[in-house]
Amino acid sequence: MPTLTFLGHACCEARAGETRVLFDPFLTGNPLAAIRPEDLTPTAILITHAHNDHLGDAAAIARRSGALVVSTFEIATFLEHMGLKAHGMHIGGSRAFNWGRVKLTPAWHGSTYLDEHGFHPLGTPAGFLLTLEGRTLYHAGDTALFGDMQLIGRAGIDLALLPIGDNYTMGPDDAVEAVKLLRPRAVVPIHYNTFPVIEQDPKAFAARVARETDARCIVLNPGESTEF
């Protein structure tokens, strides 16, 4: 059975056998990071959008490990120009790789990267449906609540990773509504408590999920894992 490890903020790693799929590796500069970038050797890196707290250490990890980066066309092209291996996709598209199947879903947010040359607008944000060994993981990325989550849920989600931090993404109230639309078997809250502006109580969120939905809410501290 696949395993999901929460590494802090929105960074997570899904493992199935020898396959390791890393999401949004913001580790350097992340006060809650549970691991160092140099300790990761992923098979693939999935990037939901280009904000620095999501694109993070992706380039350094991919360059060292040779991992394939999968993201929207704009982000993939940006990374290819840096000499990295990348595969571009877009919203609604899916592809079976030799390590798992990926589908991009909508997300309501932004996708701009900031470096010494200024801002780089890099297309639209996305979420991911990742299928490993017959199990489906939904990483919502940074998003607001939206009604089409009900359609995304028809994929049959075993584990949903949902932001609860508010201010930049859904807060707990909207995240509970997202659980009702998605109908996952289980949910893990992400994207909270990294900075003061997104401080939340994940246990209070978990209690509401248990009270108001049929899903199981699993609160993971950075470095902790759960099967899905």
SELOLO-800422 format. One record per residue: residue in three letters; x, y, z of N, C-alpha, C, CB in turn. Coordinates in steps of 0.05 Angstrom, whole numbers, padded with zeros to 5 digits. Glycine has a CB too. Layout:
<atoms>
   aa     n_X     n_Y     n_Z    ca_X    ca_Y    ca_Z     c_X     c_Y     c_Z    cb_X    cb_Y    cb_Z
  Ala       X       Y       Z       X       Y       Z       X       Y       Z       X       Y       Z
...
</atoms>
This chain:
<atoms>
   aa     n_X     n_Y     n_Z    ca_X    ca_Y    ca_Z     c_X     c_Y     c_Z    cb_X    cb_Y    cb_Z
  Met   00017  -00024   00000   00000   00000   00000   00018   00025   00000  -00019   00000   00025
  Pro   00012   00045  -00016   00028   00070  -00017   00028   00084   00010   00018   00088  -00039
  Thr   00049   00100   00014   00052   00115   00038   00056   00145   00032   00076   00105   00055
  Leu   00044   00162   00047   00047   00191   00044   00061   00202   00069   00019   00205   00041
  Thr   00083   00217   00064   00098   00230   00086   00095   00260   00083   00127   00221   00086
  Phe   00086   00273   00104   00084   00302   00104   00110   00314   00113   00060   00311   00123
  Leu   00121   00331   00096   00148   00343   00101   00147   00372   00110   00165   00340   00077
  Gly   00123   00383   00113   00121   00411   00121   00110   00429   00099   00147   00422   00130
  His   00092   00448   00107   00079   00466   00089   00062   00450   00069   00100   00484   00074
  Ala   00068   00451   00043   00053   00435   00024   00070   00413   00012   00042   00452   00001
  Cys   00094   00409   00023   00113   00389   00013   00106   00362   00025   00141   00397   00020
  Cys   00102   00343   00007   00096   00315   00015   00110   00296  -00004   00065   00310   00015
  Glu   00114   00271   00005   00126   00251  -00012   00109   00226  -00011   00155   00245  -00003
  Ala   00100   00217  -00034   00085   00192  -00037   00104   00170  -00046   00061   00195  -00057
  Arg   00103   00147  -00032   00121   00125  -00038   00105   00100  -00044   00140   00119  -00014
  Ala   00113   00085  -00064   00102   00059  -00071   00125   00042  -00082   00078   00061  -00091
  Gly   00133   00022  -00066   00156   00007  -00075   00181   00024  -00077   00151  -00007  -00101
  Glu   00194   00024  -00100   00218   00040  -00104   00211   00068  -00114   00237   00027  -00124
  Thr   00185   00073  -00119   00177   00099  -00130   00173   00120  -00108   00150   00096  -00146
  Arg   00184   00143  -00112   00181   00165  -00094   00173   00190  -00109   00207   00171  -00078
  Val   00149   00200  -00104   00139   00223  -00118   00137   00246  -00098   00111   00218  -00131
  Leu   00152   00267  -00103   00154   00290  -00085   00137   00313  -00095   00184   00299  -00083
  Phe   00122   00325  -00077   00105   00348  -00084   00116   00374  -00072   00076   00344  -00074
  Asp   00118   00395  -00087   00122   00423  -00078   00144   00424  -00056   00096   00434  -00067
  Pro   00169   00418  -00064   00191   00416  -00044   00202   00443  -00034   00213   00400  -00055
  Phe   00186   00457  -00019   00195   00481  -00005   00207   00473   00022   00172   00502  -00001
  Leu   00234   00471   00023   00248   00462   00047   00268   00483   00057   00263   00436   00040
  Thr   00284   00493   00039   00303   00515   00047   00286   00540   00054   00323   00521   00024
  Gly   00290   00550   00078   00275   00573   00087   00248   00566   00100   00270   00591   00064
  Asn   00241   00540   00101   00217   00531   00113   00222   00524   00142   00205   00507   00098
  Pro   00211   00539   00161   00218   00533   00189   00207   00507   00200   00207   00555   00206
  Leu   00188   00494   00185   00177   00469   00194   00187   00445   00177   00147   00471   00192
  Ala   00206   00450   00160   00215   00428   00143   00226   00405   00159   00237   00438   00123
  Ala   00218   00380   00151   00226   00356   00166   00250   00342   00154   00203   00337   00167
  Ile   00261   00353   00132   00283   00340   00118   00298   00361   00103   00272   00317   00100
  Arg   00323   00355   00096   00339   00373   00079   00336   00365   00050   00369   00372   00088
  Pro   00338   00384   00032   00335   00378   00003   00355   00357  -00006   00339   00403  -00013
  Glu   00379   00357   00004   00400   00338  -00005   00395   00310   00005   00427   00347   00005
  Asp   00375   00306   00023   00369   00279   00032   00347   00266   00016   00360   00280   00061
  Leu   00337   00279  -00004   00315   00269  -00020   00325   00259  -00047   00293   00290  -00024
  Thr   00316   00236  -00056   00323   00225  -00082   00297   00216  -00096   00344   00202  -00080
  Pro   00280   00234  -00104   00255   00226  -00116   00257   00215  -00144   00236   00250  -00116
  Thr   00237   00199  -00151   00233   00190  -00178   00223   00213  -00195   00214   00166  -00180
  Ala   00204   00228  -00184   00191   00250  -00199   00184   00272  -00178   00166   00241  -00214
  Ile   00183   00296  -00188   00175   00319  -00172   00151   00332  -00185   00199   00339  -00169
  Leu   00129   00335  -00170   00105   00348  -00181   00102   00375  -00169   00080   00330  -00175
  Ile   00099   00395  -00186   00097   00423  -00177   00070   00434  -00183   00119   00441  -00190
  Thr   00055   00443  -00163   00028   00453  -00167   00027   00481  -00179   00012   00452  -00141
  His   00046   00498  -00171   00047   00525  -00182   00075   00537  -00175   00024   00543  -00170
  Ala   00080   00561  -00186   00107   00571  -00186   00115   00588  -00162   00111   00587  -00210
  His   00097   00593  -00143   00104   00609  -00120   00128   00597  -00106   00080   00612  -00101
  Asn   00145   00615  -00095   00170   00606  -00084   00167   00585  -00061   00186   00629  -00074
  Asp   00145   00587  -00047   00141   00567  -00025   00129   00541  -00035   00123   00580  -00004
  His   00130   00537  -00061   00121   00511  -00073   00142   00501  -00093   00094   00515  -00087
  Leu   00151   00518  -00111   00173   00511  -00129   00198   00505  -00113   00178   00532  -00151
  Gly   00203   00522  -00094   00223   00517  -00073   00249   00506  -00083   00212   00499  -00054
  Asp   00256   00482  -00073   00282   00469  -00079   00280   00450  -00103   00292   00455  -00055
  Ala   00259   00452  -00119   00254   00432  -00140   00278   00431  -00159   00229   00439  -00156
  Ala   00288   00454  -00168   00310   00454  -00188   00335   00440  -00177   00316   00482  -00197
  Ala   00342   00447  -00152   00366   00435  -00140   00363   00405  -00136   00372   00449  -00113
  Ile   00340   00397  -00127   00335   00368  -00123   00335   00353  -00149   00309   00363  -00108
  Ala   00322   00364  -00169   00320   00351  -00195   00348   00350  -00208   00301   00366  -00213
  Arg   00363   00371  -00206   00390   00371  -00218   00408   00350  -00206   00403   00399  -00216
  Arg   00407   00347  -00180   00424   00328  -00166   00415   00299  -00170   00425   00334  -00136
  Ser   00388   00295  -00169   00377   00267  -00169   00371   00257  -00197   00353   00266  -00152
  Gly   00367   00276  -00216   00358   00268  -00243   00329   00263  -00245   00373   00243  -00252
  Ala   00313   00270  -00224   00285   00266  -00223   00271   00282  -00246   00273   00274  -00196
  Leu   00250   00270  -00256   00233   00284  -00276   00214   00303  -00261   00217   00264  -00293
  Val   00212   00328  -00270   00193   00347  -00259   00169   00348  -00276   00206   00376  -00256
  Val   00145   00344  -00264   00120   00345  -00278   00104   00369  -00268   00104   00319  -00275
  Ser   00095   00386  -00286   00080   00410  -00278   00065   00421  -00302   00099   00432  -00266
  Thr   00054   00445  -00300   00042   00457  -00322   00063   00463  -00344   00027   00483  -00314
  Phe   00054   00467  -00368   00072   00472  -00390   00091   00495  -00385   00056   00477  -00416
  Glu   00081   00517  -00374   00098   00540  -00370   00120   00535  -00350   00080   00564  -00360
  Ile   00113   00522  -00327   00134   00516  -00307   00153   00496  -00318   00121   00505  -00281
  Ala   00143   00475  -00332   00161   00455  -00343   00181   00467  -00363   00145   00433  -00357
  Thr   00171   00485  -00380   00188   00498  -00400   00209   00516  -00386   00172   00515  -00419
  Phe   00201   00530  -00365   00219   00547  -00350   00242   00530  -00338   00204   00561  -00327
  Leu   00235   00506  -00328   00256   00489  -00317   00273   00475  -00338   00243   00468  -00299
  Glu   00261   00469  -00360   00277   00458  -00383   00298   00477  -00392   00258   00450  -00406
  His   00292   00503  -00392   00311   00523  -00399   00334   00525  -00379   00298   00550  -00402
  Met   00330   00514  -00356   00351   00512  -00335   00367   00487  -00338   00339   00515  -00307
  Gly   00360   00470  -00358   00375   00446  -00363   00364   00421  -00348   00403   00449  -00355
  Leu   00339   00423  -00338   00327   00401  -00323   00309   00384  -00340   00312   00412  -00298
  Lys   00304   00360  -00331   00285   00343  -00345   00257   00350  -00335   00291   00312  -00340
  Ala   00239   00357  -00353   00212   00365  -00344   00192   00356  -00365   00210   00395  -00340
  His   00168   00350  -00355   00146   00343  -00373   00123   00362  -00368   00137   00313  -00368
  Gly   00115   00377  -00388   00093   00396  -00386   00066   00384  -00392   00098   00419  -00405
  Met   00047   00392  -00375   00019   00383  -00379   00001   00407  -00375   00012   00360  -00359
  His  -00025   00403  -00375  -00043   00424  -00368  -00069   00414  -00357  -00048   00442  -00392
  Ile  -00085   00433  -00347  -00110   00427  -00333  -00127   00408  -00349  -00125   00453  -00326
  Gly  -00135   00386  -00336  -00152   00366  -00349  -00137   00344  -00362  -00170   00379  -00368
  Gly  -00111   00348  -00368  -00095   00328  -00381  -00085   00307  -00362  -00072   00341  -00395
  Ser  -00082   00283  -00372  -00071   00261  -00355  -00050   00246  -00371  -00094   00242  -00346
  Arg  -00033   00232  -00357  -00012   00216  -00370  -00003   00194  -00352   00012   00234  -00378
  Ala   00000   00170  -00364   00011   00148  -00349   00041   00147  -00352  -00002   00121  -00358
  Phe   00056   00150  -00331   00085   00147  -00331   00092   00118  -00321   00099   00169  -00313
  Asn   00117   00111  -00324   00124   00083  -00315   00124   00080  -00285   00150   00076  -00326
  Trp   00120   00102  -00270   00119   00102  -00241   00091   00108  -00230   00139   00121  -00230
  Gly   00072   00117  -00246   00046   00124  -00237   00031   00141  -00257   00047   00138  -00210
  Arg   00005   00146  -00251  -00011   00162  -00269  -00017   00189  -00256  -00038   00147  -00275
  Val  -00016   00210  -00272  -00019   00237  -00263  -00041   00251  -00279   00007   00253  -00265
  Lys  -00059   00265  -00265  -00078   00283  -00278  -00078   00310  -00265  -00107   00270  -00277
  Leu  -00079   00331  -00281  -00079   00358  -00270  -00108   00368  -00267  -00063   00377  -00288
  Thr  -00113   00380  -00244  -00140   00391  -00238  -00138   00421  -00235  -00151   00377  -00212
  Pro  -00161   00435  -00237  -00160   00463  -00232  -00153   00470  -00203  -00188   00475  -00239
  Ala  -00143   00494  -00200  -00138   00506  -00173  -00141   00536  -00177  -00110   00498  -00161
  Trp  -00154   00549  -00158  -00158   00578  -00159  -00137   00592  -00142  -00187   00586  -00150
  His  -00117   00603  -00155  -00094   00615  -00141  -00078   00632  -00161  -00077   00593  -00127
  Gly  -00052   00635  -00156  -00034   00648  -00175  -00011   00630  -00181  -00024   00675  -00163
  Ser   00008   00639  -00198   00031   00622  -00205   00053   00639  -00216   00023   00600  -00225
  Thr   00066   00655  -00198   00087   00673  -00206   00112   00667  -00189   00079   00702  -00203
  Tyr   00135   00664  -00202   00160   00659  -00188   00177   00684  -00186   00176   00636  -00203
  Leu   00189   00689  -00163   00206   00712  -00159   00235   00704  -00155   00195   00728  -00134
  Asp   00253   00716  -00171   00281   00712  -00167   00296   00738  -00171   00292   00690  -00187
  Glu   00322   00737  -00174   00338   00762  -00176   00331   00778  -00201   00367   00756  -00176
  His   00318   00766  -00221   00310   00779  -00245   00282   00790  -00244   00313   00760  -00269
  Gly   00268   00786  -00222   00241   00797  -00219   00220   00775  -00219   00235   00817  -00241
  Phe   00196   00783  -00226   00173   00764  -00226   00172   00750  -00253   00147   00778  -00220
  His   00166   00724  -00251   00162   00707  -00275   00133   00696  -00274   00183   00685  -00278
  Pro   00115   00707  -00290   00088   00695  -00291   00089   00668  -00305   00067   00714  -00305
  Leu   00081   00647  -00292   00085   00620  -00303   00059   00605  -00305   00105   00604  -00287
  Gly   00040   00616  -00320   00015   00602  -00326  -00004   00601  -00303   00022   00574  -00334
  Thr  -00019   00579  -00302  -00040   00577  -00281  -00032   00556  -00261  -00067   00569  -00295
  Pro  -00043   00558  -00237  -00038   00537  -00216  -00054   00512  -00222  -00046   00548  -00188
  Ala  -00048   00491  -00209  -00061   00465  -00213  -00062   00449  -00187  -00048   00449  -00236
  Gly  -00078   00429  -00188  -00077   00407  -00168  -00069   00382  -00182  -00104   00404  -00152
  Phe  -00064   00361  -00167  -00056   00335  -00179  -00073   00312  -00168  -00027   00330  -00174
  Leu  -00081   00295  -00186  -00091   00268  -00179  -00068   00249  -00186  -00118   00261  -00194
  Leu  -00057   00236  -00167  -00035   00217  -00171  -00045   00189  -00164  -00010   00224  -00154
  Thr  -00042   00170  -00182  -00050   00142  -00177  -00026   00125  -00176  -00070   00132  -00199
  Leu  -00022   00111  -00153   00000   00093  -00149  -00012   00067  -00138   00021   00105  -00129
  Glu  -00005   00045  -00151  -00013   00018  -00142  -00044   00017  -00137   00001   00010  -00116
  Gly  -00059   00030  -00155  -00087   00029  -00153  -00100   00048  -00133  -00096   00002  -00147
  Arg  -00084   00064  -00119  -00094   00083  -00099  -00091   00111  -00110  -00079   00080  -00072
  Thr  -00110   00128  -00104  -00110   00155  -00115  -00107   00176  -00093  -00136   00160  -00131
  Leu  -00087   00193  -00097  -00081   00215  -00079  -00087   00241  -00093  -00051   00215  -00071
  Tyr  -00101   00260  -00079  -00107   00286  -00090  -00092   00307  -00075  -00138   00292  -00090
  His  -00073   00321  -00088  -00060   00344  -00076  -00073   00368  -00088  -00028   00343  -00081
  Ala  -00088   00383  -00072  -00103   00406  -00083  -00087   00430  -00090  -00124   00414  -00063
  Gly  -00061   00431  -00082  -00045   00455  -00086  -00056   00477  -00069  -00045   00462  -00116
  Asp  -00049   00502  -00076  -00060   00525  -00063  -00086   00532  -00078  -00040   00549  -00062
  Thr  -00108   00532  -00064  -00133   00537  -00078  -00154   00548  -00060  -00143   00512  -00092
  Ala  -00173   00561  -00072  -00198   00568  -00059  -00217   00544  -00062  -00211   00594  -00071
  Leu  -00239   00545  -00047  -00260   00525  -00051  -00274   00531  -00078  -00281   00527  -00028
  Phe  -00280   00510  -00093  -00295   00513  -00118  -00313   00489  -00123  -00276   00518  -00142
  Gly  -00336   00494  -00136  -00356   00473  -00138  -00348   00449  -00154  -00380   00485  -00151
  Asp  -00330   00452  -00172  -00321   00429  -00189  -00305   00409  -00173  -00306   00438  -00213
  Met  -00299   00414  -00148  -00287   00393  -00132  -00305   00368  -00130  -00282   00404  -00103
  Gln  -00331   00373  -00133  -00349   00350  -00134  -00343   00332  -00157  -00378   00359  -00135
  Leu  -00336   00343  -00180  -00328   00327  -00203  -00301   00313  -00199  -00327   00344  -00229
  Ile  -00283   00327  -00187  -00256   00315  -00181  -00260   00291  -00164  -00237   00336  -00168
  Gly  -00278   00293  -00145  -00283   00271  -00126  -00293   00246  -00139  -00302   00279  -00106
  Arg  -00304   00248  -00163  -00314   00224  -00177  -00291   00205  -00185  -00329   00232  -00202
  Ala  -00266   00214  -00183  -00244   00197  -00189  -00241   00175  -00168  -00218   00213  -00191
  Gly  -00253   00179  -00145  -00251   00160  -00123  -00225   00165  -00108  -00251   00132  -00133
  Ile  -00225   00185  -00090  -00200   00194  -00077  -00196   00179  -00051  -00202   00225  -00071
  Asp  -00173   00167  -00049  -00166   00152  -00024  -00155   00172  -00003  -00146   00131  -00030
  Leu  -00140   00191  -00011  -00129   00211   00008  -00127   00238  -00006  -00101   00202   00018
  Ala  -00139   00258   00007  -00138   00286  -00003  -00121   00303   00015  -00167   00298  -00004
  Leu  -00103   00318   00003  -00086   00337   00017  -00097   00365   00011  -00056   00335   00007
  Leu  -00108   00378   00032  -00122   00403   00029  -00110   00425   00046  -00152   00399   00036
  Pro  -00106   00449   00034  -00096   00471   00049  -00117   00482   00069  -00086   00494   00031
  Ile  -00109   00490   00092  -00128   00501   00112  -00118   00527   00123  -00132   00481   00135
  Gly  -00097   00539   00113  -00084   00562   00125  -00099   00588   00124  -00058   00566   00113
  Asp  -00118   00590   00105  -00133   00615   00101  -00114   00637   00090  -00147   00624   00127
  Asn  -00124   00661   00087  -00109   00684   00076  -00101   00680   00047  -00084   00690   00093
  Tyr  -00084   00660   00041  -00076   00655   00014  -00091   00632   00001  -00046   00648   00013
  Thr  -00104   00615   00017  -00118   00591   00007  -00144   00588   00022  -00100   00566   00011
  Met  -00157   00566   00018  -00180   00559   00035  -00172   00560   00064  -00191   00531   00028
  Gly  -00191   00569   00081  -00188   00566   00110  -00203   00541   00119  -00199   00590   00124
  Pro  -00204   00535   00145  -00217   00511   00154  -00246   00508   00146  -00215   00510   00184
  Asp  -00261   00530   00147  -00290   00528   00140  -00293   00518   00111  -00303   00556   00143
  Asp  -00279   00531   00093  -00281   00523   00065  -00269   00495   00060  -00268   00544   00046
  Ala  -00248   00488   00075  -00236   00462   00071  -00255   00440   00080  -00210   00461   00087
  Val  -00271   00445   00100  -00291   00425   00108  -00311   00422   00085  -00306   00434   00134
  Glu  -00320   00444   00073  -00338   00442   00050  -00325   00427   00027  -00346   00470   00041
  Ala  -00299   00431   00023  -00284   00416   00002  -00285   00386   00008  -00255   00425   00001
  Val  -00282   00378   00033  -00284   00349   00039  -00312   00338   00032  -00278   00345   00069
  Lys  -00332   00354   00037  -00360   00346   00031  -00363   00342   00001  -00380   00366   00041
  Leu  -00350   00359  -00015  -00352   00356  -00045  -00335   00334  -00056  -00344   00383  -00058
  Leu  -00311   00331  -00045  -00292   00311  -00056  -00298   00283  -00047  -00264   00319  -00047
  Arg  -00309   00280  -00022  -00316   00254  -00011  -00292   00234  -00011  -00340   00242  -00026
  Pro  -00269   00243  -00001  -00246   00224   00001  -00250   00205   00024  -00220   00240   00004
  Arg  -00235   00183   00023  -00235   00165   00046  -00221   00178   00070  -00222   00138   00039
  Ala  -00200   00193   00064  -00185   00206   00086  -00174   00233   00076  -00162   00188   00096
  Val  -00168   00251   00095  -00158   00277   00087  -00135   00284   00107  -00180   00299   00088
  Val  -00114   00297   00096  -00092   00308   00111  -00091   00338   00107  -00065   00294   00104
  Pro  -00092   00354   00128  -00089   00383   00124  -00061   00391   00119  -00100   00398   00149
  Ile  -00057   00410   00101  -00030   00421   00094  -00032   00451   00092  -00020   00408   00067
  His  -00009   00464   00088  -00007   00493   00083  -00018   00509   00106  -00021   00500   00057
  Tyr  -00007   00503   00130  -00016   00518   00154   00007   00519   00174  -00041   00506   00167
  Asn   00008   00541   00190   00027   00544   00212   00056   00548   00204   00025   00520   00230
  Thr   00062   00550   00178   00089   00555   00170   00097   00584   00177   00092   00550   00140
  Phe   00078   00602   00174   00081   00631   00179   00058   00640   00196   00084   00647   00153
  Pro   00061   00662   00212   00040   00671   00229   00013   00677   00214   00048   00696   00243
  Val   00015   00686   00189  -00009   00693   00175  -00027   00669   00168  -00002   00709   00150
  Ile  -00016   00645   00169  -00032   00622   00163  -00033   00602   00187  -00019   00607   00138
  Glu  -00032   00613   00211  -00035   00596   00234  -00063   00586   00237  -00027   00612   00259
  Gln  -00065   00560   00242  -00091   00546   00245  -00088   00524   00265  -00102   00536   00218
  Asp  -00111   00514   00275  -00111   00491   00293  -00120   00466   00278  -00130   00496   00317
  Pro  -00101   00449   00270  -00109   00426   00253  -00126   00406   00268  -00084   00412   00243
  Lys  -00124   00404   00295  -00140   00386   00310  -00169   00395   00310  -00130   00383   00338
  Ala  -00174   00421   00311  -00201   00431   00310  -00213   00425   00282  -00202   00462   00315
  Phe  -00197   00428   00261  -00206   00421   00234  -00213   00391   00233  -00184   00428   00213
  Ala  -00195   00374   00244  -00200   00346   00244  -00226   00338   00258  -00177   00331   00256
  Ala  -00232   00352   00280  -00256   00347   00295  -00281   00354   00278  -00257   00363   00321
  Arg  -00279   00375   00263  -00302   00383   00246  -00305   00363   00223  -00298   00411   00235
  Val  -00283   00354   00211  -00285   00334   00190  -00299   00309   00200  -00257   00328   00178
  Ala  -00291   00300   00224  -00303   00276   00236  -00332   00281   00242  -00288   00269   00262
  Arg  -00340   00304   00251  -00367   00310   00258  -00386   00315   00235  -00368   00334   00276
  Glu  -00375   00327   00213  -00392   00336   00191  -00390   00320   00165  -00386   00364   00185
  Thr  -00371   00301   00164  -00367   00286   00139  -00362   00256   00146  -00343   00297   00123
  Asp  -00360   00240   00125  -00354   00211   00129  -00325   00205   00127  -00370   00195   00109
  Ala  -00308   00226   00122  -00280   00222   00118  -00265   00220   00145  -00268   00245   00101
  Arg  -00242   00207   00144  -00224   00206   00167  -00203   00228   00163  -00211   00178   00170
  Cys  -00198   00245   00182  -00178   00266   00181  -00154   00257   00197  -00189   00293   00191
  Ile  -00131   00258   00183  -00105   00250   00195  -00087   00274   00197  -00092   00227   00179
  Val  -00082   00283   00221  -00064   00306   00225  -00036   00295   00228  -00072   00323   00250
  Leu  -00018   00303   00209   00009   00293   00209   00028   00316   00217   00017   00282   00182
  Asn   00046   00311   00236   00067   00330   00241   00088   00326   00219   00080   00326   00269
  Pro   00104   00347   00213   00125   00344   00193   00143   00320   00199   00142   00369   00190
  Gly   00146   00302   00179   00162   00278   00182   00145   00253   00187   00181   00281   00205
  Glu   00119   00256   00194   00102   00234   00199   00089   00223   00173   00080   00241   00219
  Ser   00080   00198   00174   00070   00185   00150   00043   00171   00155   00090   00165   00139
  Thr   00029   00165   00133   00005   00149   00135   00002   00134   00109  -00020   00167   00139
  Glu  -00009   00110   00110  -00015   00095   00086  -00040   00105   00074  -00017   00065   00093
  Phe  -00043   00101   00047  -00068   00108   00034  -00075   00088   00013  -00066   00136   00022
</atoms>
